[in-house]
């Protein structure tokens, strides 16, 4: 079974960005604010808006590619690709939010980071396996990207805490 490259790109991009961005937001807000209700509200607002924005961007950018494609190589459904982006982003974004809902702070923040990093490593490994190119290297690369984004969220949250 051949995987449509455009759908794979949407899926992997949604998962990676959903984990990275949402973890950065969740940990950054948790570092800056100790009110669980505010953290949960801000996290859900962020992941909902970001998933919608990413789906819209996916649709618009892929539509431009289709319009430029005079040879008809791109046969993917634009709406389906946008939906893949939306749901993969949203589902991955829930991973760092769930510990904040159910566990006490600051333990929840550490679990969120661990879950996101584990998710990033796993997604990277699976991506490497799917494309048949160095799964471990792909996993480490995705792990590092997520770590940098999370660190930025923590730093900003620490210096701007209220």
C-alpha positions as a Markdown table, in Angstrom:
| # | Residue | x | y | z |
|---|---|---|---|---|
| 1 | Unk | 0.0 | 0.0 | 0.0 |
| 2 | Unk | 1.5 | 3.3 | -1.1 |
| 3 | Unk | 1.0 | 6.2 | 1.3 |
| 4 | Unk | 0.1 | 9.5 | -0.3 |
| 5 | Unk | 3.0 | 11.8 | 0.4 |
| 6 | Unk | 0.8 | 14.9 | 0.9 |
| 7 | Unk | -1.3 | 13.1 | 3.5 |
| 8 | Unk | 1.8 | 11.8 | 5.3 |
| 9 | Unk | 3.3 | 15.3 | 5.3 |
| 10 | Unk | 0.0 | 16.7 | 6.8 |
| 11 | Unk | -0.2 | 13.9 | 9.4 |
| 12 | Unk | 3.5 | 14.1 | 10.6 |
| 13 | Unk | 3.5 | 17.9 | 10.5 |
| 14 | Unk | 0.3 | 18.0 | 12.5 |
| 15 | Unk | 1.6 | 15.6 | 15.1 |
| 16 | Unk | 5.0 | 17.2 | 15.5 |
| 17 | Unk | 3.7 | 20.8 | 15.6 |
| 18 | Unk | 0.8 | 19.8 | 17.9 |
| 19 | Unk | 3.2 | 18.3 | 20.4 |
| 20 | Unk | 5.9 | 21.0 | 20.2 |
| 21 | Unk | 3.7 | 24.1 | 20.2 |
| 22 | Unk | 1.3 | 22.9 | 22.8 |
| 23 | Unk | 4.0 | 21.6 | 25.1 |
| 24 | Unk | 5.7 | 25.0 | 24.8 |
| 25 | Unk | 2.5 | 26.8 | 25.6 |
| 26 | Unk | 1.4 | 24.5 | 28.4 |
| 27 | Unk | 4.8 | 24.5 | 30.2 |
| 28 | Unk | 5.3 | 28.2 | 29.6 |
| 29 | Unk | 1.9 | 29.1 | 31.0 |
| 30 | Unk | 2.4 | 26.7 | 33.9 |
| 31 | Unk | 5.7 | 28.3 | 34.7 |
| 32 | Unk | 4.2 | 31.7 | 34.7 |
| 33 | Unk | 0.8 | 31.1 | 36.3 |
| 34 | Unk | -0.2 | 28.8 | 39.1 |
| 35 | Unk | -4.0 | 28.9 | 38.5 |
| 36 | Unk | -5.0 | 25.5 | 37.1 |
| 37 | Unk | -8.2 | 26.9 | 35.5 |
| 38 | Unk | -6.3 | 29.6 | 33.6 |
| 39 | Unk | -3.7 | 27.0 | 32.5 |
| 40 | Unk | -6.3 | 24.6 | 31.2 |
| 41 | Unk | -8.4 | 27.4 | 29.5 |
| 42 | Unk | -5.3 | 28.9 | 27.8 |
| 43 | Unk | -4.1 | 25.5 | 26.7 |
| 44 | Unk | -7.4 | 24.5 | 25.2 |
| 45 | Unk | -7.8 | 27.9 | 23.5 |
| 46 | Unk | -4.3 | 27.6 | 22.1 |
| 47 | Unk | -4.5 | 24.1 | 20.8 |
| 48 | Unk | -8.0 | 24.7 | 19.2 |
| 49 | Unk | -6.9 | 27.9 | 17.5 |
| 50 | Unk | -3.6 | 26.5 | 16.4 |
| 51 | Unk | -5.2 | 23.3 | 15.0 |
| 52 | Unk | -7.7 | 25.4 | 13.0 |
| 53 | Unk | -5.0 | 27.7 | 11.8 |
| 54 | Unk | -2.8 | 24.9 | 10.7 |
| 55 | Unk | -5.7 | 23.2 | 8.9 |
| 56 | Unk | -6.5 | 26.5 | 7.1 |
| 57 | Unk | -2.8 | 27.0 | 6.2 |
| 58 | Unk | -2.6 | 23.4 | 5.0 |
| 59 | Unk | -5.6 | 23.9 | 2.7 |
| 60 | Unk | -4.3 | 27.3 | 1.3 |
| 61 | Unk | -0.7 | 26.2 | 0.7 |
| 62 | Unk | -1.7 | 22.9 | -0.8 |
| 63 | Unk | -4.3 | 24.6 | -3.0 |
| 64 | Unk | -1.5 | 26.9 | -4.3 |
| 65 | Unk | 0.6 | 23.7 | -5.1 |
| 66 | Unk | -2.4 | 22.2 | -7.0 |
| 67 | Unk | -2.8 | 25.4 | -8.9 |
| 68 | Unk | 0.8 | 25.5 | -9.9 |
| 69 | Unk | 0.8 | 21.8 | -10.9 |
| 70 | Unk | 0.3 | 21.8 | -14.6 |
| 71 | Unk | 1.2 | 18.1 | -14.9 |
| 72 | Unk | -1.5 | 16.8 | -12.5 |
| 73 | Unk | 0.9 | 15.1 | -10.1 |
| 74 | Unk | -1.0 | 16.3 | -7.0 |
| 75 | Unk | -4.2 | 14.4 | -6.7 |
| 76 | Unk | -4.8 | 14.6 | -3.0 |
| 77 | Unk | -8.1 | 16.0 | -1.7 |
| 78 | Unk | -7.5 | 19.5 | -0.2 |
| 79 | Unk | -10.2 | 19.2 | 2.4 |
| 80 | Unk | -9.1 | 15.7 | 3.5 |
| 81 | Unk | -5.5 | 17.0 | 3.9 |
| 82 | Unk | -6.7 | 19.9 | 6.0 |
| 83 | Unk | -8.8 | 17.6 | 8.2 |
| 84 | Unk | -5.7 | 15.3 | 8.7 |
| 85 | Unk | -3.7 | 18.3 | 9.7 |
| 86 | Unk | -6.5 | 19.5 | 12.1 |
| 87 | Unk | -7.1 | 16.2 | 13.9 |
| 88 | Unk | -3.4 | 15.1 | 14.1 |
| 89 | Unk | -2.5 | 18.6 | 15.5 |
| 90 | Unk | -5.5 | 18.5 | 18.0 |
| 91 | Unk | -4.9 | 14.9 | 19.2 |
| 92 | Unk | -1.1 | 15.5 | 19.6 |
| 93 | Unk | -1.8 | 18.8 | 21.4 |
| 94 | Unk | -4.0 | 17.0 | 24.0 |
| 95 | Unk | -1.0 | 14.9 | 25.1 |
| 96 | Unk | 0.7 | 17.7 | 27.2 |
| 97 | Unk | -2.7 | 19.1 | 28.4 |
| 98 | Unk | -4.1 | 15.9 | 29.9 |
| 99 | Unk | -1.6 | 15.7 | 32.8 |
| 100 | Unk | -2.4 | 19.3 | 33.7 |
| 101 | Unk | -6.1 | 18.3 | 34.1 |
| 102 | Unk | -5.6 | 15.3 | 36.3 |
| 103 | Unk | -2.3 | 15.7 | 38.2 |
| 104 | Unk | -1.1 | 18.2 | 40.7 |
| 105 | Unk | 1.2 | 21.0 | 39.7 |
| 106 | Unk | 4.2 | 21.1 | 39.2 |
| 107 | Unk | 4.3 | 17.3 | 38.8 |
| 108 | Unk | 1.8 | 17.6 | 35.9 |
| 109 | Unk | 4.3 | 19.9 | 34.0 |
| 110 | Unk | 7.0 | 17.3 | 34.3 |
| 111 | Unk | 4.7 | 14.5 | 33.1 |
| 112 | Unk | 3.6 | 16.8 | 30.2 |
| 113 | Unk | 7.1 | 17.3 | 29.1 |
| 114 | Unk | 8.0 | 13.6 | 29.4 |
| 115 | Unk | 4.8 | 12.6 | 27.5 |
| 116 | Unk | 5.5 | 15.1 | 24.7 |
| 117 | Unk | 9.2 | 14.1 | 24.4 |
| 118 | Unk | 8.3 | 10.4 | 24.3 |
| 119 | Unk | 5.6 | 11.2 | 21.7 |
| 120 | Unk | 8.1 | 13.2 | 19.6 |
| 121 | Unk | 10.7 | 10.5 | 19.8 |
| 122 | Unk | 8.1 | 7.9 | 18.8 |
| 123 | Unk | 6.8 | 9.9 | 15.9 |
| 124 | Unk | 10.3 | 10.6 | 14.7 |
| 125 | Unk | 11.1 | 6.9 | 14.9 |
| 126 | Unk | 8.0 | 5.9 | 13.0 |
| 127 | Unk | 8.6 | 8.5 | 10.4 |
| 128 | Unk | 12.1 | 7.2 | 9.8 |
| 129 | Unk | 10.8 | 3.7 | 9.6 |
| 130 | Unk | 8.0 | 4.7 | 7.1 |
| 131 | Unk | 10.4 | 6.6 | 4.8 |
| 132 | Unk | 13.1 | 3.9 | 5.3 |
| 133 | Unk | 15.7 | 6.4 | 6.5 |
| 134 | Unk | 17.5 | 6.1 | 9.8 |
| 135 | Unk | 14.6 | 5.8 | 12.3 |
| 136 | Unk | 16.8 | 6.5 | 15.4 |
| 137 | Unk | 18.3 | 9.6 | 13.8 |
| 138 | Unk | 14.9 | 10.8 | 12.9 |
| 139 | Unk | 13.7 | 10.2 | 16.4 |
| 140 | Unk | 16.5 | 12.1 | 18.0 |
| 141 | Unk | 16.1 | 15.0 | 15.6 |
| 142 | Unk | 12.4 | 15.3 | 16.4 |
| 143 | Unk | 13.2 | 15.0 | 20.2 |
| 144 | Unk | 15.8 | 17.9 | 19.9 |
| 145 | Unk | 13.4 | 20.2 | 18.0 |
| 146 | Unk | 10.7 | 19.6 | 20.7 |
| 147 | Unk | 13.2 | 20.2 | 23.5 |
| 148 | Unk | 14.3 | 23.6 | 22.1 |
| 149 | Unk | 10.7 | 24.8 | 21.7 |
| 150 | Unk | 9.7 | 23.6 | 25.2 |
| 151 | Unk | 12.8 | 25.3 | 26.7 |
| 152 | Unk | 11.8 | 28.6 | 25.0 |
| 153 | Unk | 8.3 | 28.3 | 26.5 |
| 154 | Unk | 9.7 | 27.7 | 30.0 |
| 155 | Unk | 12.1 | 30.7 | 29.7 |
| 156 | Unk | 9.4 | 33.1 | 28.5 |
| 157 | Unk | 7.0 | 31.8 | 31.2 |
| 158 | Unk | 9.6 | 32.2 | 33.8 |
| 159 | Unk | 10.5 | 35.8 | 32.9 |
| 160 | Unk | 6.9 | 37.0 | 32.3 |
| 161 | Unk | 5.2 | 35.2 | 35.1 |
| 162 | Unk | 2.3 | 37.0 | 36.8 |
